[in-house]
Amino acid sequence: MVGVEMAERIAYFGIQGNLISFLTGELGQSTATAAANVNAWAGVATLLPILGAVIADSFLGKYRTVIGASLLYILGLGLLTLSAMLPSLNCPTHGKSFTSIPECSSRLKTTIFFGALYLVALGQAGHKPCVQAFGADQFDGDDPAESKAKSSFFNWWYFGLSLGALLGIGVLSYVQDNLSWALGFGIPCIIMVIALLLFILGTFTYRFIKTSEEQTPFSRIGRVFARAAKNRHAKGFVAEGIEEKQFMESSRGSEQFRFLDKALLVPDTSKEAETISSKSEVEEAKALLRLFPIWATNLVYGVMFAQVSTFFTKQGVTLDRSIGSNFNVPAAALQSFTAIIIIIFIPIYDCFFIPFARTFTGKPSGISVLQRIGTGLFTSIVCMVFAAIVEK
């Protein structure tokens, strides 16, 4: 599983890391236009996994979604390779690069390139929400030993993700800048083919979690909101299978978003035995609402992170990146420092910090996920302050 994720990250960052250079160089776009296109594509690629999760949970399941998404990924990478090999076919170049001819249209090349780019985004839509979740399904959360192994799995998962990003940015950006763009896009295509084959070979060793076929999580949660809205002004409730007094004695976690509790109830005037939501479904909807503050705060982090692959990379072009007399570090490879730091610190974090923190907190993961997120947001603030000082 970690190897499959590494392959996908090599492919993704092999595209994203140096994409602005391809747009400004091969396609002749301005820096502002190229940055807008990079951010638009990255934004779509980030949002589409929501659709992929719906398809996986409602129709295909994680395993089949990963296979289908990987095929889309491979097709997109193949078309990217083809687009990089194409000159402009709409005008004679007479031995010149089409980017040096102002009146030369690169419409065909551009169309194939952006079509392939968004095909890769569709591939990631199914890959991103399923591979990690499918990997987590291989551990039994009720078993203490497997619970600790699951926590360690996520740490090493991110280690593999960062290693893939390092290879995608550091190695492939050099290939793209110094050898050819076609080779730079073709290598991750081959890697994804190998990763898909390895994933399929492991089929008989996987644990498959059986889920209820009656309703998907999205339909259950949607029904809770719909019934709560319908019953918002209703009086004289009868709770599902319990007395009203017992119903009002909610747990600590249920004190939030009490308006959703009305989804549990049916008005006295109802003459039919309507299908109503269960307590667990209401709690599921409340848990989703509790995630919104985390999502909202991470939108700002997304704005910060977008600078790395766009303007930071273009600023790197202006630096003296030579090592010796014959080697120049690609500007996109400067993004590798993020992955290098993660690769160095994750073993330290997993092998030393977590056992140390576990002695104080008693948690298998050492510290909570929310504490990790808060630490990351604080660190990103410090980074942007330093970036602003340097820019000034």
Buried (B, 14 or more C-beta within 10 A) or exposed (E): BBBBBBBBBBBBBBBBBBBBBBBBBBBBBEBEEBBBBBBEBBEBBBEBBEEBBBBBBEEBBBBBBBBBBBBBBBBBBBBBBBBBBBBBEEBEBEEEEBBEBEEBEBEBBBEBBBEBBBBBBBBBBBBBBBBBBBBBBBBEEEEEEBBBBBBBBBBEBBBBBBBBBBBBBBBBBBBBBEEBBBBBBBBBBBBBBEBBEEBEEEEEEBEEEEEEEEBBBBEBBEBBBEBBEEBEEBEEBBBBEEEEEEBEEBEEEBEEBEEBBBBBBBBEEEEEEEEBBBBEBBBBBBEBEEEEEEEEEBEEBEEBBBBBBBBBBBBBBEEEBEEEEEEBBBBBBBBBEBBBEBBEEBEEBBEEBBEEBBEEEEEBBBBEEEBEBBEEBEEBEEBBEEBEEEEE
